[in-house]
Amino acid sequence: MKDENFLVTGGAGFIGSHLVDRLIREKPRNLVVVDNFFLGKTANLKEAKKAFPELKVYNQDVCNQKEMKKIIEDNRIRVIFDLAVLPLPMSLVQPRLTFEKNVEMTLSMCELLREDAYEKLIHFSSSEVYGSALYDPMDEKHHLGSTTPYAASKAASDLLVQSYGSTYGTYATIVRPFNNYGPRQNDESYAGIIPITIKRIAAGENPIIFGTGEQTRDYTYVTDTAEVTVNIYKNPKTRGKILNVGSGKETSILELVKLIVKHTDCKKPIRFENKRPGDVMRHVADISELKKYCDYSPKVELNEGVKRTVEWYLKKLKTNGGGVTDHEESK
Ligand SMILES: NC(=O)c1ccc[n+]([C@@H]2O[C@H](COP(=O)([O-])OP(=O)(O)OC[C@H]3O[C@@H](n4cnc5c(N)ncnc54)[C@H](O)[C@@H]3O)[C@@H](O)[C@H]2O)c1
């Protein structure tokens, strides 16, 4: 991968910025981020800029195919990691916009691939496309039972990517992560449960769980996802495949929140509120397909990852101050 030219859409976001950090270690010739900064932050790329001052960051809507083509040509991009997205909670209040934009972004990437503007697409899906587990662990053949407009937009995008592969012979791989967590996850509008809970506790409020807390997820520390994404890219046999990325371990939201409570030393009781619409009840990944192609063993287990994440947010809050938002669970 040395001297390769990469572009990361959504590269100023949570997973995207960690992927950029990881790609820098591959010594690329050109490394480009395209993000419209809807949720992305310049601060997420601070370490990347230090390690790789040549990093180019474009404030650009990925839907604009003409401008994207120019960026790709100007930087001789051969490979695109496609992570830009509007988040799940937004789809609950603005379903049409979220669905249209998410699909349009993917369409723009597919069209440019069809036109040979670049060569390889590594597209990010989401385990949300499956809906709640009909069996466990969930493999890539699990029924697509999207329960939110966000999940439907992700499923539609995956089908688009696959259809371009079968119709036009384009090179694409679909990475399908289960829940990610770690530093830099958005903690403002449409934030995820981990940053929200840490912020509540830091502000002296009770941690909140929507529903009973029995709903389960499969958590991966974000740097493990970045690592395996690069490994997936490096193996050409992953072309045309959909690959789950997860830990294979099921954790309830109650267990997760209890871990945050432990690492923040919170004394306030957990408050339970109404279940969120469309909330998936069970999620756990079967990662045997991934292991056929990559030597994958997640390095950061949940307790250690939550500890690191709590430390990171508390340090950030101390430096910046910070309030609590009302939204929950971004994916
Ligand atoms: N975080 C998770 O737990 C999780 C789990 C499964 C899958 N995923 C997938 O991983 C990818 C990255 O997710 P994330 O959690 O880092 O999200 P994120 O919200 O942190 O990052 C997405 C980025 O996309 C940018 N963006 C949105 N619309 C754009 C547009 N029109 N043009 C350019 N940029 C735009 C945002 O500003 C943001 O920086 C997504 O495809 C998501 O579906 C995430």
The ligand as an ORCA input file, in Angstrom:
! r2SCAN-3c Opt
* xyz 0 1
  N     -20.412      4.133     14.677
  C     -20.911      2.913     14.599
  O     -21.154      2.261     15.628
  C     -21.165      2.276     13.263
  C     -21.643      0.963     13.237
  C     -21.892      0.350     12.010
  C     -21.631      1.035     10.840
  N     -21.183      2.307     10.875
  C     -20.936      2.976      9.588
  O     -19.603      3.493      9.586
  C     -19.548      4.713      8.829
  C     -18.957      5.823      9.684
  O     -19.808      6.012     10.826
  P     -19.403      6.987     12.020
  O     -19.963      6.423     13.252
  O     -17.957      7.307     11.932
  O     -20.263      8.266     11.651
  P     -19.942      9.825     11.833
  O     -21.244     10.532     11.845
  O     -19.004     10.050     12.963
  O     -19.161     10.146     10.477
  C     -19.844     10.337      9.259
  C     -19.235     11.543      8.591
  O     -19.898     11.747      7.343
  C     -19.976     13.145      7.141
  N     -21.040     13.426      6.167
  C     -22.386     13.312      6.334
  N     -23.024     13.649      5.196
  C     -22.070     13.976      4.289
  C     -22.087     14.418      2.932
  N     -23.256     14.588      2.272
  N     -20.921     14.668      2.311
  C     -19.737     14.516      2.976
  N     -19.648     14.099      4.257
  C     -20.802     13.838      4.899
  C     -20.255     13.713      8.521
  O     -19.936     15.071      8.633
  C     -19.379     12.823      9.400
  O     -18.104     13.389      9.599
  C     -20.969      4.964      8.361
  O     -21.122      4.488      7.055
  C     -21.838      4.164      9.322
  O     -23.051      3.780      8.737
  C     -20.947      2.955     12.062
*
